[in-house]
Amino acid sequence: MLSNDKNIIGAKLVIGNELIEAGISIIDGKIHKIAKKNNLPKTDTVINAKGLIIIPGLIDAHVHLRDMQLSYKEDFFTGTCASASGGFTTILDMPNTIPPTITCENLKRKINSAKKKTIVNLGFHAMLTNKIFELHGMARMGAFSFKLYLNGDQNSFEINDDELLYELMQECEKMKVPLTIHAEDPFREKRSLNGSLEDLADLHNKELEINAVKRIITLAKKSKVQIHICHVSTFEALALIEKAKKDGSNISCEATPHHLLLSNESFNELGSLVLTDPPIRDRVNAKKLWNAMINGKIDMVASDHAPHTLKEKLSSNICDIPSGIPGLETTVPLLLTKVNSGRLTLSRLVEVLAEKPSKIFQMRNKGRLKEGMDADLTLIDLKAENVINSKNLYTKSEYSPFEGFKCKGKVSKVILAGEVIVDSGEIIANSGSGEIIRRG
């Protein structure tokens, strides 16, 4: 009998729209059987999870783990510890690192570094490039998508060339690799040293996102490539995406907890700590996005975990303040609080944080509680109360815009391929014990 063979008893399971009392038998890192306690096969190891709820190991398809030349902000070990602590067993790292993930060689360097450090399942997005041989090479290496920054960041080609962009879309379609998009036109004003944080955020006005989404939808009509729009921040852009879906476009989208739960009123209290790109919008917009999410119009929720040092975020020079909010460890307790308040169902939480990310990015055997699937499990205590305190987080970031938020519901245990990696909220996995995963 393998060491990670075990039974989990006493818990309730979220399966579809139901919360059922059942146990899970794990053999060789897979869910072997879901049944009542007496119908599970015998095993030497039994975990009594009484009072807990088991959901599929959660998936965050949009994180920035930094590492390499930005390891002072975050690295693959601290970032995946934050992932596990937050209940995420699988995460996908974005390519705008230093060096950027824009060549096979750079992707290989990332993979080799991550192998030694990750404690969860870790996959990689790659940067869209006009060097076709690099695209095909990174696709063969298992890249989960090609990321396009329409705001101009780190692209290797002229992003305003629609003919070229359409050709690259066609290449993605041939490879059956999604195109993941930061949908925002470049802003053309310069940051002012005398401007306020609100002025800085206003440089990324709503029209920039709306125009970028319109452009992508127009191009996508000519192609069958799978399009995924990241961090939708405006209800107007979401309405365009919804219409494109109805018209037959192969398009999906995500929203972040900070765009769903915060408003630009937060600048008054939190200042630069809430600065992100795209920026937090007004309260009415946030409410509309939230309602759209719970009603199924937003496909998934992703943290867009983007850590920086506290010193960088508190810079006195407004031009030097980087955009980004850490979110791997706050996403789940914030959403569980909404579950407890009746504003979100557990089944919808599982859908946006597990089922849909797995489906959109074609992750084998993940995202559902089903016999034969990988035994990646997140066990939550829906009654546990806690207060978000950045000093208690595993990320290197020493700040959170959700600092002091009172939450009800937290991650208790996390199991990866049958092995317990988080117990009572504490990391017990070793560096390098996770797995590098490939698309398909």
JOHU-V592490 format. One record per pair of residues at least 6 apart in sequence whose ideal C-beta (glycine too) atoms are under 6 Angstrom apart, sorted by the first residue. I is the first residue (numbers start at 1). J is the second residue. If there is no record, write none. Layout:
BEGIN
i = [I:I]
j = [J:J]
END
This chain:
BEGIN
i = [2:4:4:5:5:6:6:6:7:7:7:7:7:8:8:8:8:9:9:9:10:10:10:11:11:11:12:12:12:13:13:13:13:14:14:14:15:17:22:23:23:24:25:25:25:25:26:26:29:29:29:30:31:31:31:49:52:52:52:53:53:54:54:55:55:56:56:56:56:57:57:57:57:58:58:58:58:58:59:59:59:59:60:60:60:60:61:61:61:61:62:62:62:63:63:63:64:64:65:65:65:65:66:66:67:67:67:68:69:70:73:73:74:74:76:76:76:77:77:78:80:80:80:81:81:82:82:82:82:83:83:83:84:84:84:84:84:85:85:86:86:86:87:87:87:89:89:89:89:90:90:92:92:92:93:94:95:95:95:95:95:96:99:100:100:101:101:101:102:102:103:104:104:107:107:111:114:115:116:117:118:119:119:119:119:120:121:121:122:123:123:124:125:125:125:125:126:126:126:127:128:128:129:130:135:139:139:142:142:144:144:145:145:146:146:147:148:149:149:150:150:150:151:151:151:152:166:169:169:172:172:173:173:173:178:178:179:179:180:181:181:182:183:183:183:183:184:184:184:184:185:185:185:187:189:191:197:197:198:201:204:204:204:206:209:209:209:210:210:213:213:217:220:220:224:226:227:228:229:230:231:231:232:232:232:233:233:233:235:235:235:238:241:241:242:244:245:252:252:253:254:254:255:255:255:255:256:257:257:258:260:260:262:263:263:263:264:264:266:270:272:272:273:273:273:274:274:275:275:276:276:276:277:292:294:299:300:300:300:301:301:303:303:303:305:305:305:306:306:307:307:307:307:308:308:310:310:312:315:325:326:326:329:330:330:330:332:333:333:333:335:336:337:337:337:338:339:340:340:354:355:358:358:362:362:365:365:366:375:375:376:377:378:379:379:380:381:381:382:384:385:386:386:387:388:388:388:388:390:390:390:390:413:413:414:414:421]
j = [28:418:419:27:43:26:43:45:23:25:40:43:46:23:24:47:49:23:37:48:48:49:50:49:52:54:19:21:53:20:22:54:369:55:346:350:369:347:34:37:40:34:32:33:40:41:375:418:375:417:418:375:371:373:375:379:379:381:412:380:382:377:379:350:378:354:367:368:369:89:376:377:378:87:88:353:354:378:90:354:357:358:88:91:302:303:92:302:357:361:230:302:304:91:93:305:94:306:74:76:79:93:73:74:75:76:113:97:98:98:307:308:307:396:114:117:118:117:431:396:118:119:120:394:427:328:329:394:395:91:120:328:119:120:414:421:422:329:394:328:329:332:332:378:411:120:121:376:416:121:366:123:125:144:124:125:101:125:126:127:147:154:106:127:154:107:126:127:127:129:134:137:138:138:141:436:122:436:432:431:434:421:429:433:434:434:435:437:436:144:437:143:144:145:147:180:138:143:146:147:146:148:156:157:171:175:177:438:439:361:439:178:180:172:179:180:181:155:182:183:184:212:182:184:186:186:219:223:225:179:225:223:224:225:226:228:225:227:228:216:229:230:209:212:213:229:208:209:212:278:208:211:212:203:203:319:267:272:267:279:277:278:279:234:234:237:278:236:237:237:240:244:227:249:250:250:251:252:253:254:256:304:238:253:255:259:278:281:285:288:289:292:251:253:297:251:251:299:360:299:300:302:289:293:298:301:304:331:334:325:289:290:280:282:283:286:280:282:274:401:313:321:313:399:401:280:401:321:323:323:324:325:323:298:344:356:352:356:357:352:353:327:328:331:326:327:328:324:325:326:395:396:397:322:324:398:399:322:321:401:395:397:393:388:400:402:411:407:409:410:349:409:407:408:409:344:346:408:409:367:367:366:367:439:440:373:374:374:417:418:416:415:414:412:413:411:410:412:409:410:408:407:410:406:400:402:403:405:398:399:400:403:422:423:421:422:429]
END
